[in-house]
Amino acid sequence: MSDPIETAILNKIASLEPGKSIEPAEVAKTLQPEQWQRMLPKVRAAALALMRQGKLTITKKGKAVDPDDFKGVTRLRQATPEEAALALSRRPPVVDQDDDD
């Protein structure tokens, strides 16, 4: 089942022109207009997970951030092919679990 927050983020950035970005608050306001501030940490966490999957890029002052070391005001935009490849290369390798112990 798909996460509704991730779906909302991906739908918002898919509707943007290439190179354009949105604030995480825009997604939070779409999901919970009356109490969007409560939703903001969840939107940021979902955006970080999507960045690590190579599905979007989190930027600060127009430049991609390091997903392991950033804070402050950020924006979300579609990942370029290079950014997606970099994010996927940083993922830990998948190890097959062998049941023959």
N, C-alpha and C positions, 0 to 999 in steps of 0.2 A: 504494500500500500504506500502511496506517495504522501510525503509530508506536505500539509497545506501551506506551511510557511515557505518551504523550498519552491513549491509550485507557484506561489504568488510572486516570489522574487524572480524566478525564471520567466514568468509571463510578463512582468514589468520590463525586464531588460530586453526581452525579445521584441518588444514593441518600440524600442529606441532605434534611432538612426545609428549607424556604425560610429564608434568613437564617443558617443554621448553616454552620460552616466546619470544615476539617480542617488539620492540620499537613502540610507536604510529607513529613515523616518517615513518616507513616502510609502514604503511597503507596510510598515506598522500602521500607518493611518488608514490604509486600504483595508487591513484586516480587522482593526478595532478602532474606528474613528473616535469614539468617546474616551477610550483609555489606551491610546496608542503608546504612551510612555511605558506602560507595563509590558507591551509587546516588543519594544525595541531591543532588549537584550537577547530575546529569542531570535529575532530577525538577524541580528549581528552574528549569533552563533551559527545559524543556518547558512548565512552567507560565507562564513569561514569554512564550513564543511564543504560547501559548493566550490569554493576556491581551491581547496585541497584536491577536489575531484577534477579540476580543470574546466569547470563549467562557467565560471565567471572570474572576474578580477576585482579585488578590492584596491582602491586607489586612495592616495593622500597627496594633495597638491598635484594631481594629474599623473602621478607615477605609481606603479604597482608596489604594494607593500610586501614585506616579508611576512608570510602567514604566521610565523612563530614569534615575531617581535614587532608589534605595532600597537599604537593606541592613538586616541584622539579622533578628530573629525575625519570620516572616510566617505567614499562614494563607491557605488557598485556599477560595473559595466561588463559587457560581453568580453570574454577572454579572447585574445588573438590566438591563432594556432601555435605560436611560439610560447605564449604564456601557458596554454593548456598542456603542451608537451613538457614544459618545465615542472608544472604542478604534478603531473603524472610521474615524472622521473623521481620526484621526491618522496613518493609513496613507498612505504616499506614493502619488501617483496612478499608475495603470498607463499606460504610454506604449506605443502601438502601434509595433512595429518595422516600418519600411517597407523592403522590399528593393530599391526602385527608386532606388538612389544614382547 
